[in-house]
Amino acid sequence: MRLEGWAPKFCKTVMEQKDMDLSGVVDINGADKTIPYYDGGVFGVDTDLENAITCTRPDVVVDFTRPDVVMDNLRKLFLWV
């Protein structure tokens, strides 16, 4: 099942950039969902932010969550750094 909404469009834009690599996608409701990958494959969606950060070790994180959860996500990121 594909992830719906803005995420696939955002991810496609990142994947099209020559100087950027998409390293992870997190959605707490994303279990068993994917995003089409530029080469025709699919990119899996993680449901656990801490796991995604630990596994991918990104340089940049873009958070499109709600204001009531963003601080929790920032704390997880700061603990990882």
C-alpha positions as CSV (number, residue, x, y, z in Angstrom):
1,M,0.0,0.0,0.0
2,R,1.4,3.4,-0.9
3,L,1.7,6.3,1.5
4,E,-0.8,9.0,0.5
5,G,-0.8,12.8,0.8
6,W,2.1,15.2,0.6
7,A,4.9,12.7,1.6
8,P,5.3,11.0,-1.8
9,K,5.6,14.4,-3.6
10,F,8.1,15.7,-1.1
11,C,10.2,12.5,-1.3
12,K,10.1,12.5,-5.1
13,T,11.4,16.1,-5.0
14,V,14.3,15.1,-2.7
15,M,15.1,12.0,-4.8
16,E,15.3,14.1,-8.0
17,Q,18.0,16.3,-6.5
18,K,21.6,15.3,-7.5
19,D,23.1,16.6,-4.2
20,M,20.5,14.9,-1.9
21,D,19.7,11.4,-0.9
22,L,16.5,10.3,0.8
23,S,17.6,8.2,3.8
24,G,14.3,7.5,5.6
25,V,10.6,8.2,5.8
26,V,8.7,7.9,9.1
27,D,5.0,7.9,9.6
28,I,3.4,6.4,12.8
29,N,0.6,5.2,10.6
30,G,2.9,4.0,7.9
31,A,3.2,0.3,8.7
32,D,3.3,-1.8,5.5
33,K,3.2,1.4,3.4
34,T,5.8,2.4,0.7
35,I,6.8,5.4,-1.4
36,P,7.7,4.9,-5.1
37,Y,11.5,5.1,-5.6
38,Y,12.9,6.9,-8.6
39,D,14.3,3.7,-10.1
40,G,10.9,2.0,-10.1
41,G,11.4,0.3,-6.8
42,V,9.8,1.2,-3.5
43,F,11.0,2.9,-0.4
44,G,9.7,1.5,2.9
45,V,8.1,3.7,5.6
46,D,9.3,3.3,9.1
47,T,6.9,3.8,12.0
48,D,9.5,4.5,14.7
49,L,11.5,7.8,14.6
50,E,14.2,6.6,16.9
51,N,14.8,3.5,14.9
52,A,14.9,5.4,11.6
53,I,17.4,7.9,13.0
54,T,19.6,5.2,14.5
55,C,19.6,3.1,11.3
56,T,20.1,6.0,8.8
57,R,22.1,8.6,10.7
58,P,20.8,11.5,8.6
59,D,22.4,14.9,8.2
60,V,19.1,16.6,7.9
61,V,15.6,15.8,9.3
62,V,12.4,17.4,8.0
63,D,9.5,17.2,10.4
64,F,6.0,17.7,9.1
65,T,4.2,16.7,12.2
66,R,1.6,18.6,14.3
67,P,2.7,21.3,16.8
68,D,1.6,19.1,19.7
69,V,4.2,16.3,18.8
70,V,7.1,18.2,17.3
71,M,8.8,18.9,20.7
72,D,8.8,15.1,21.5
73,N,10.4,14.5,18.1
74,L,13.0,17.2,18.7
75,R,13.9,15.6,22.0
76,K,14.5,12.2,20.3
77,L,16.7,13.9,17.7
78,F,18.7,15.8,20.4
79,L,19.3,12.6,22.3
80,W,20.6,11.0,19.2
81,V,23.1,13.7,18.2
